[in-house]
Amino acid sequence: MPIFIYNSLTRKKEEFKPLNYPQVKMYVCGPTVYDEAHIGHARSAYIFDVVRRYLIYKGYQVKFVRNVTDVDDKIIDKAQKEFEGEDLNAAVEKVSAKYLDLYHEDMKSLNILQPDVEPKATEYLSSKNPLMQAFISILINRGCAYVSGGDVYFDIRKAKDYGKLSNQSLEKMKAKIRITPGEKKNDPLDFALWKSAKPKEPSWDSPWGKGRPGWHIECSVMSSDILGDEFDIHGGGLDLIFPHHENEIAQSEGAGRKFARIWMHHGLLTINGQKMSKSLGNFITVKDFIAKYKDTDLLKLLFISTHYLHPVDYTEEKINEARKQKETFDEFFQKSGTSRVAEGKQKPTLSANDKLRIDGICGEFEKEMNDNFNTPKALASLFELTDFASAREAAFEYGRSRLTELFGVFGLQVRAKTNLPKEIEHKARDRDIARNNKDFKKADEIRKEIEKAGYILIDTGNATSFISIGSYGTKQIGNKRDKENER
């Protein structure tokens, strides 16, 4: 089945046909490292991690690039505050290194795959590798950029179809632009490719004097250097469409390059219906979430319960819903992980019909993911798989293996199989013998001993499964068992 992806550039779903099948070249805008990552950053990183994982699952060879902006006005401001009085160049390096390390820690906590390449902006400015300066020179030589007082600006009047990504007229875009004091550009929409050096700030040599790059030029240079002048997928948030991604297209096409074929943009995150902001007191970092909930899968389940194109609203109620979803999955894995065949009985074999049904559910998962990564419907198929395999002891292990495989697509953590303690194994065998001898009183006494030791027993045909009460909490299991009895 082909994969269809919504292309922000054409505003329609398109069949995904990579340039060099089975290779896929993918570029995603990464962090500007001046502060800790918040859960909005987590959503962006996770969405494209799922896309990447699914493409790998489908047999593609993905080269995934995520850049790092390690020199920027915000980084410089943070350096001046955190390392007041120190050399500003050294302070900027300390700030960018500190927050990049923290970002990496957060991505590891979220089980986000590392990028294949993670270029830093400063790596493209030195005399040994001045690719940003060279790219800007090409734009000047092609008449798409001009020098003004030591700065270099891109002339948007020379850009073909400027505004095609954001689908806006020049007048509408111009109304959104704020003129920064000191800028010496010909048109309000023109944007900086190179900024002349300010006293004590980090700077690099260029044909136009010392300075540093504008923000937009970074991605055009780094993506083309690593992935080539044309690549398959470029990703980011809706807030990056204008002006950042619009300007990337203008620069790259201005330099005579084709650039990205498919543009993917995800909706943004709010907190209880409000924009996340430190001033509102609703700013939640990834570390804040982990400290409170311990399990990052709850955040992931919140994210995949909403289609990536849509905004997602973070609330306590939704996290509690995600917790219930995770408990359902954990209970399934724990149940199958501690399942044992009763003494004197044969292990049931998987029937062809049960295997066909499980494979069919997995096929539904793929069908939904092929339809522009429809994670809410794909997630629903995982619950269907869990319900089906739970009700059929012969389908347990096969259902578990397939669910584990699909969990990998979502980067969710599978609760490891729990081997029963030897004491519980011995008691279980004694109970089997008592049941086979029809000594149900003794079997019931042993059951109570096992439950006092912290395990709930579930008998299904020839097998018995054990659920650790300590893993879930007695109240949660009791409630679930009560609901099952009411059906």
N, C-alpha and C positions, 0 to 999 in steps of 0.2 A: 504494500500500500504506500502511495506517495505521501510525503509530508507537505502540508500547506501552511504557509506563514503569512501573517498580515504584515505587509510592507508599508511603513509610514510614508514612504516616498510616493507610492502609487495609490495609497489609501484603499487597498484591496488585498485579499488573500491571493497568494501566488504559490504555484507548485515549486517546491524547493529543488533546484537543480544546481548543485555546486559546480564551480568552474572546472575543477579537476577531480571528479569522482574517483575514489571514495574520500578524498581529502576535503576537509572543510576548514576554511580560514575565518577566524572569528575574533573581532576586536571589541572590547568593552571599556568604556571610560571608567577609570579607577579613582582612588581617593586623592584628595588634596590633603596632605598630612600635616594638619595644624591642631587637631583635636581628636578626642576619642570617637570611635564609630558609634552611631546611634542605630536604632532599629529600622529607620528608613534606609540607611546604608545596607543594613542586613538584608532587607527585602530585595534591593537591587542586585546585590551579590548572589543571593540565593536563586532568584529567577533565572539568571543566566547560567548558574551552576546546573540547574535542572535541565535547561535547554542543552547544555553541553553533555551532561550525563545521558540524556535520552538519545542524542545523536550517536554517542559512543555505543549505547545499547543496541542501536539499529545498525551498527557495523561501520559507521563513518570513522575516519581518522581525523580527529579534531585538533587543530593547532589554535590554542586559546591564548590571546594576548590581553593583558589588563595593565594599563599604564599607571604610573605614579607621578603626580605633580609635586615636586619637592622644592620648588622655589616659586613664591607667589606673594602677593600683598598680605594675605592673611597669615602666612607663615612668618613673614618678616615682622608683622605686628605682634604675633605671639612670642617671637624670639626677643623682641624688645621688652616685653613684659616679664617673661620667665627668666631672662638672663640679662637684666638691666645692668648696664655698665661694662658688660663683656664685649669683645670684638663681635660685631654683628654677623660677619661671615661665619664665624665659628658657631655662634648662637643659632643661626638658621640651620646649620648642619645638625646641631644637637636636637633641635625641635623636630625636624623632618625625620631623623633617625628614631627618635623616641616614639612618635606617633605612628610611624610605619610599623615599628615592632609591636605596638599595641594593636594595630589593625590586623597584623598577621596572627596575633594571639586570638583575636575575636573570630577570624575566619577559621582557625583551627578548632575553636570551641563549637562553631556552627557546622563543622564537618564540611566546609566548602573546599573543593579541590583547589590546589595551588595552580596558578596560571602556568602555562608552558614557558611563557616569557613575560617578565614584569619590568619593562623599561622605565627608567627615571628620566625626567626632563633634563636634568643637569648632565646626563651622560651624552647628550647630543649637542653640547655647547663648547666643549674644550677644544683646544687647538689640534688635538689628535683626532677629534671626531666632530667637526663643526657642521653637522648636517642641517641644523636649523638655519644657520646663517646662509648655507648654500641654497636651501630651499627658498629663502626670502630673496636671494639674489636672482633666482630664476624668475620669480614673480615680477621683480623690478624690470628685468631684461625683457620680459614679455609684455610690459606696459600695464600690468595689473596692480602694481603697487608703486608708491612714491615715497621719497624721503622728505621729511619736514622737520627741520631743527633737531636732527639727531635721532628722531623717531622714524619708524617706517609704518605706513598705513596701507591697507588693502583698499583699492578703489572699487566699491561695490557696483558702480555703473559699468564696470568692465566685466562683471560676472554675468554669465548666461543664466537666465531664469532665476535670478536671486529671489528667494522666497518660496521656491517650489516645494521644499520640505515642510515648512510651516504653513504653506498655502495662504500666504498673506501678501498684500500689496506693499509696495515701498512706503506708501503714505502711512499705512497701518503700522508697519514695523518702526518707522521713524518716530511715531508717537510714543513708542515704548522705550526709546533710547534716551539715556541721560548723558549729557555732555559733562565729562570730567574736567574740572578746572586745569588749565595748562595744556590741554590737548590742542594740537595744531593740525587738524584734519580738514579736508575740503568739503566733506559731507558728514552730517551727523551719523549716518549708517556706516561710514568707513570705520574699520577697526584696526587696532594696533597689532602689528606683526613683531615689532621690536620697540622697546622702550629705552630711551637713553638713561644712563646711570645716574642715580641720586647719590649724594654723599654717604659714604660708609656702607651702602647696600651692596649685596652680591652683584657682580657684573662680569661680563665676558667680552672679549675682543670681537669686533666686527668691522666690516668696511665702512660703517656709518658711525663708528665710535663705540666706546664701551657701553654696555647695557645688558638687558636680559629680554627673553622672548615674551610676547603676549601669550595669553592662555590658549587661544584657539589653534595656534600654529603647531603646538606640541603633538596633538593627535595625528594631524596630517603627516608630519614628518616621521613619527615613530611607527605608525601603521604601515606606511609605504616602505619603510626600511625593512621591516620584519616580514610583512605579508605580501608585499608587492604593490604595484599601482592600482590593482583591482583585486578585491577580496569578497568573500561571500556574505558575511553578516557583521553589522555594526550595531552595538546595543548601548542603551542608556535609559535614563528616566525621561518622562515627558517634559520636565523642566529644562532639559538640555536641547530640545529641538531648536528653540530660538533663544539666544543667538548662536550658541556653541556649535551645534551640528550643522546649522545653516551655513555658518562661516567655514567649517571644515570642508564642506562641499565646494564652496566658492574658491577656497585656496587650492584645493587639489585639482579641480577642473581648470582653474586659472593656470596651473603649472603644466597643463596638458595631460592630466591623469584621470582615469575613469572613476577610481575610488570604490566605495561600498555599493554592492548590488541590492541588498536587503537591509532596511533599517528597522530595528525592533525597539519600541519604547514602552515602558511599563508605567502604569498609573502610580500615583504618589500615596503616601501614608499619612493619615491623620490620627490624632489621639482624642477619642470621645468627640469626634466631629470637628475638632479644632486643629489648626496647623501646629505642629510640634515646635516649641520655642522655649528657650531657657527663661525668658521673661514671663511666660505663662505658667512656669513651673511644671510643665508636662514633658520635659526633655528626658527621654529614656535611652540610655546607652545600652549597648549589647551586654556590657558587664553588669549594669543595673538589673537587666532582665535575668541574667544567669544567677545573680546573687539572690533574687527573689524566688525564682521558679525552679532553679537547678537544671531543668531539662530544656535544651534549645529546640527539641522536636516540637514543643508546644507552639513556639513561634513559627516554625516551618509549616505546621498544620494550619495555622491561621492564614499564612500566606497562600498556600495551595488551595485553600477553600474558596479563594476568590481568583477569577481569571486575571492573568498578569496585565491585561490591557486596562483593567478597571482600578479605581482607587480602593484602598483597603482601610477600614477604620479600626483602630486598635482599641479594645475595651476589655475590662476585667471579665465581663460575661463571655466574650468570645474566647478568651484564654481558658476559661473554665470549660467551655465546650470542647476546645482542643484537648484539654486534659482527659475528658471522658473518651474522646476518640483514641487517644494514645493508650489509655487503660484497656480499651477493647482489644487493640492490637497486642499489647503486652500480655494480656490474659491468654490470648490465642497462642502466642509463642511459648509462654510459660507452661501452658497446658500440654502442648505437643512436645515440649522439651522434657517434661517429666513423665510422659506417658509410658506405661509398662504393660506388657502382656501378662495376663494372669497365669499362675502356675497351672500346667496341664492343658493350656489352650494354645492354639496356633495363631500366629500373627496374621491378621486379615490382609488379603491382597487387593491392590488397587484395581478396580474394574475398568474396562475400556470406556464405559459410559461416564464414570466419574472423572477419568482423565480427560475425556473429550470436553466435559463441562468446565473443568478448571482451565483447560487451554482456551476454551471459548471466552471465559471471563477475562483472561489475560489478553485475548484478542480485542476485547472491548476496550481494555485499558489502552492498547496501542492505537485503536481507532480514534479515541478521544485525544490522545497526545498528538496524533498525526494531524488533527484539526486545530492547528495553531496553538498547540500545547494547552489543551483545555483541561487543566489540572483539577478543577472541582469535580467534573464528571469522571475523570480517571481515578480520583480518590474514591469516589463512590463505588467503583468496580473493585477496589481493594477490600472494602467492607463486605461486598457481595462474596468475594472469594473467601474471606474469613468465615462468614456465616455458613457457606456451603461446606467447607472443609471441617469446620467444628462439628457439624452434625453427622459426619461420616468418618468413623474411626479409620477405615481403610484409606481415606483420602487425606488424612492428617499430614503425613510426611511429604507427600507430593505437593499438597497445598502449601505447606510451610516453605518448601524449597522455592516454589514459584513466587510466593509472597515476599520472601527474602530478596529474590532477584528484582522485583518491582520496587521494593523498599530502597534498593540501591539507586534506582533512577531518581527517587526523591531525596536521596541522601539521608534517609531516616535511619535511626539506630535500631537494630534488632536486639531485643533482650536475649542475652546468651542463654543457651540451654542450661538448666539447673539440674545437676546430677543429684539424685536423692541421697541423703545421708545413709550410711550403712544401717544405722539403727532403724530408720524408717523402712528401708528395703526388707530387713528381717521381719519387721512387724507386718509389712504388706504380704510377705510370703505366708506368714502364720495365718493371716486373715484369709488368704486364698485357700489354704488347706481347710480351715474351719468352714468356709462357704461350700467347698467341694464335698465336705462331710455333712453338709446341711446343719452344722452347728451355728445357726444364725445369731444366737445370743452371744457366743464368744466372738463371732465376727463383728458384731456391733460394738462390743467392748473394746476390741482392738481399734476399730474406726475412731472411737472417742479418744483413745490414747494418742492416735496419730494426729487428730485435730488439736488436742492439747499441746502437742509438739509443734504446732504451727502450720499444718497442712490440711487443706480442704480436699476431700476425695470426690472424684466424679467417675462413676462406673458407666462405661459404654460398651456393651457387648462383651467381647473377650478381653478388653483392655480397661485399665484404670489410670486416670490422669490425676495429678496432684498439683494444686495451686498453693503457692506459699502465701499465707496470710500476711506475713511481714512485708511482702513485695507490694501489696496493694492497700492494706488497711482492712481490718475486720469489717468495719461498717460498710465499705464499698462492696465487698464480696457478698455480705449478707443481704444488702439491698438488691443486688443483681439476682441472687438466688431467689429472693422473695418474688421479684417480678416474673421470673421464669415459672414459679409455681402458680402465679395468678393467670397465666396464659391458658 
